[in-house]
Amino acid sequence: MRSAKPSHMPLLGMRRLVFALLVLSSTAAGGWAMFEILRVNGITTLQSIVLGLFVITFGWITIAFWTAIAGFVLLLIRRDPATLVRFDPDAPAQHPGEHRTVLVMPIYNEDPERVVDGLESTCRSVLEQPGGDGFEVFVISDTRDDTIADEEATAIAALQRRLAPDMQVYYRRRESNEGRKAGNLSDFCRQWGNRYDYMVVLDADSVMGGKTLVTLVASMQANPQVGLIQTIPIPVRSESVFGRFTQFAAALHSPLLATGQSFWQGDTANFWGHNAIIRTQAFMASCGLPNLPGNPPLGGEILSHDFVEAALLRRAGWETHLEVRVDESYEEVPSNILEFAKRDRRWTQGNMQHLRLLTGKGLHGMSRFHFLFGALAFMTSLLWALMLIVSTVDAIGRAQGRHTFFSDGYQLFPDWPIATPDLIMPLIASTAAVLLLPKILGSTLAFIQRPEAFGGRGCLIASTVFEIVIAILIAPIMMVYHSFFILSILSGGKVSWDAQVREGRSVPWWDAIRHTWAATLLGAVWAIATYQLAPVFFWWLSPVWFGLLLSAPLVKMTSSLTHGNRLRRLGLLLVPSEVQPTRVLRTLGTFAEEVSLEQETAQLQPPPPPVPGEMPIQSFSQQPPPQPTAQARPLGPATPDTEAHEPQPDPATQTTASRKNTAYVKD
């Protein structure tokens, strides 16, 4: 492994230990309370199942609970979560030395004008910063539609002309889209990776400010042991009700949770696939992805490649950081529930694949946790559904046995023949606190530090309540979708690779009904059965069946752009990106006239000659060979003979540039 001086992260091991003890002790306390409630008259088989499912789901939400508390405290006292040093959020950008950095943007059947609009805003923001002259841009296309590809080439040609000679912009379209996004990126690295010290991976909807980008480069230069720095992408440009709901929740809570994650993850943070800077040679030497043995959906190409690439970098001795002190890192989100669920379908399959890598050789313990954590993000929906179903069957069975199970209609858990109210109410309160406190802490922090960015304190409070209500109503729908996705994957269903719909659109009633009728029917049957057979349980279950009954109207109404604009006018769900937009956001959409004039005359300039490099396919069944300590890369014109920034591994482990992703993973 590499030998390099680690980052200064005091007491990192102790932090992780304390965090683990807090999560485990909280889970044990909740599990014990549930056990005491159930065991009074003897635990049945169904109740044992409920207890097991409860412990897993309660443990899951306590992770977010303690992460939010850590993030809240650190942001309140303005301490860097990694170094614990006090930081100034208004400090000027760090100025990098000489560097060669590429903004690489993989695209697939995207709207070319929207892609170029965001990319141009990013580029012009970079050029305004000292150190911005070291950046170049590469748009790497996997587009299969020839018409869209022609439009891409035309739009990029015009962008090349507008930014020349200040910034070089290149475009390459692959003949084959083998490996999807990960394959596109690795193909770029094998051809041009040796040209650059660092690469910033962007999605088609990414927008980043120049100050953030030069700061990331300076951080990489100052920390030669770091292989990846991930920023926090905040959603922007959403107009629908659902898009604004998602945008508000992310702006309010993502910095809080990310700060808490950085506190206990430290030098083994995760990679989210975009809006991150990577040390190019480290990535090439460490992150050649194999195919998983077997057929899809759990075999074949690795779909959620970002988690795996972070784990491989860490395994090779490179630190991976989550940077929470920079802003101006933006993305877009799906505008309606159906598109959001479609994206989650891909993520579910990819994260389920990670369970097969938990025993991979040489992986850091935190990387294994990321794999498990990512899978549980979707599996807990199925576990929650199973817990509710088993609880319903048990409640109906006991109600038909003429026992009184609920003394009050608001109880979360039933009274068995010998009740334990001294445990029931505290468990109800604890569960509610664990679920809601992260949201409350995010709102409290904004209320204290920057209420004007959310429209003022009154608007912030009203928006928080509105966001919690929507989240409660949508939760049962997403539970059904995620449960279906997991069952589909386990039964062999495959995912399609389609372009994400990023612009807002109102979902027609027919589409809303067609995609939610099963959930609506489930809610109706569930409600009728419990009302007839276990009336008090019917009221306890009301948030679930009510949300399911409203599935179609929720999909329809939350997709509305008209209602989204009404919420904006009322001051609800306002976010900093629209109340106090940064310069890079203010320039979005301002180049339209210039684009239309130049697209007719611009000629696409070809990419530079390749600088071939190797990207060895990694193995999870064998310990990787050691990598020597990094050596400084001489700066200057990039040529095929330029020395690599990081020494390549033993030639015996290398592959040719044309080598296919063969299976090196033990099943």
Secondary structure, 3 states (H helix, E strand, C coil): CCCCCCCCCCCHHHHHHHHHHHHHHHHHHHHHHHHHHHHCCCCCHHHHHHHHHHHHHHHHHHHHHHHHHHHHHHHHCCECCCCCCECCCCCCCCCCCCCCEEEEEEECCCCHHHHHHHHHHHHHHHHCCCCHHHEEEEEEECCCCHHHHHHHHHHHHHHHHHHCCCCCEEEEECCCCCCHHHHHHHHHHHHHHHHCCEEEECCCCCEECHHHHHHHHHHHHHCCCEEEEECCCEECCCCCHHHHHHHHHHHHHHHHHHHHHHHHHCCECCCCCCCEEEEHHHHHHHCECCEECCCCCCCECCCCHHHHHHHHHHHCCCEEEECCCCCCEEECCCCCHHHHHHHHHHHHHHHHHHHHHCCCCCCCHHHHHHHHHHHHHHHHHHHHHHHHHHHHHHHHHHHHCCCCCCCCCCCCCCCCCCCCHHHHHHHHHHHHHHHHHHHHHHHHHHHHHCHHHHCCHHHHHHHHHHHHHHHHHHHHHHHHHHHHHHHHHHCCCCCCCCCCCCCCCCCCHHHHHHHHHHHHHHHHHHHHHHHHHCHHHHHHCHHHHHHHHCHHHHHHHHCCHHHHHHHHHHCCCCCHHHHCCCHHHHCCCCCHHHHHHHCCCCCCCCCCCCCCCCCCECCCCCCCCCCCCCCCCCCCCCCCCCCCCCCCCCHHHCCCCCCCCCECCCC
